[in-house]
Amino acid sequence: KLLLIKTRDGGGTLKIYGESLNPDVPYKTLLMSNNDTAEYAVREILDKYGVPSTEIDNYCLVLVIMPDKQEREKNGTQIKEIVLDEDQSPISVLMSQPPIKGNISYQIRRCTPQLVAARQAKKNYELQM
């Protein structure tokens, strides 16, 4: 994987917070290329936390953009959360974010029932094509 990153498409390590899965282990890191998808990241993180692979459809990767206190108070900037589509590249999404005063992080979370249903409908539609 490291050789692929160095020679082909770039990438790096991604820290993904999963304290909802195990409060004693707040985050895990993944070595990812620019071509790796959010689905891949979710699968790998769930594996690292010991969650069965059959549960992958119930989890999603969320980009959390947290402006610092001064930015929130001065400009009224709010915390922003973006649920990545399964085929999006977490590295590319992260790199496309404008610079901010604050923190940007990824979290693994249990999906809402609506998101799980929408994903299933999308997969069913793609199978029919």
N, C-alpha and C positions, 0 to 999 in steps of 0.2 A: 504494500500500500504506500509506504513512504517513497519507494522508487517511482511509483506512478505519479505521486504528487510532485516530486522533484523534476521529472522529465516531461510530463505531459500537460497537465491542466492546472497545476497549483492547488492550493488548499491549505490546511493547517489543522490545529487542534481546536476543538470546540468543547467548551465547558457547558454541560447541560444539568440544570438543577432538577432534582427529583425528590426533594424532601417529603413530598406527599406519598411517595412509595416507601421511603425508609428515612425517618427523621434523624437516625444516627449517621446516615451517609447523605449529606446534603447535595452532593453533585458527583458526576462521573465525567470523564473526558473521553472524547472520541477523536481519532485521527481521521480526517475526512478530506476528500478531494472536492473540487468545485462541481464535479458531476454527480456526487452522491446526493441522494434525495432525502426529504424529510421522512419518508417511509423507512428508508434504510437507517436513519438516525434513531427513529423510534424503536425499530426492531433491535438494534444494537444496545440501546440504553435499557430496554426492558430485559434483555438477556443479562446485562451486567447487574441489574437489580434482582435477578432471579424470578422475573414474572414470566409465566408460560407464553410461548409464541402465539398460542391460540387467542391471546388477549389483545393482539396488536391493533385490531380495528376499534378497540375501546379507548385508545390513547392517541394524543396528538402533540405536536411540537408547537410551542407558543413563543413568539418573540416578544419580550417585555422591554419597553422603552420607558425608563424612569428618569425624568429630568431631576436635577438637583433641587434642593429646597429653595434656593434663591430664584431659580428659573420658574418654579411653580408659583412662588409668591409674587414675583415681579411681573411676569407675563401671563400668569394663569395657566401655564402649560400643564396638561394632565398626563397621567400615566396612560400609555397606549399599549394595547395588546393585540398582536396579529397572529391568528392561527394559520400556520403554513399548510398549503395544499400538499398532498402526499408526494407529488412530483416536483415540488419546488426544491431548489438547492439551498440549504441553510447557510452555507458559506456565501453564496451569491447574494442572498437576501440581506445578510448582515453587512456585506461590503457595499450594498446599494443605499444603506441608510445614511442620511446626512449627519454630519458631526453634531453632537449635542453636548451640553454640560450636564452630565449625569451618567447613568449606567444603562447598558444594553445587555440583556442576558436571554438565554433560552431556558425554558422550563418544559418538562414532560408532564402532561396532565391528562386526567381522564376526560374524554370527549363528552360533550352534551349529547343526549339522545337524538336531538335534531341533526347534529353534525354526523353522527353515526348513520342515521337514516339517509342523509344526503349523499354521503360517501357510497353507501350501498346502491342507491339509485343511479349514481354516476357509473359505478362498475357494471351494473346490469345494462345500462344504456350502451356502454362501450362494448360489451359482449354481443349485443344485437347488431352492431355495425359491421 
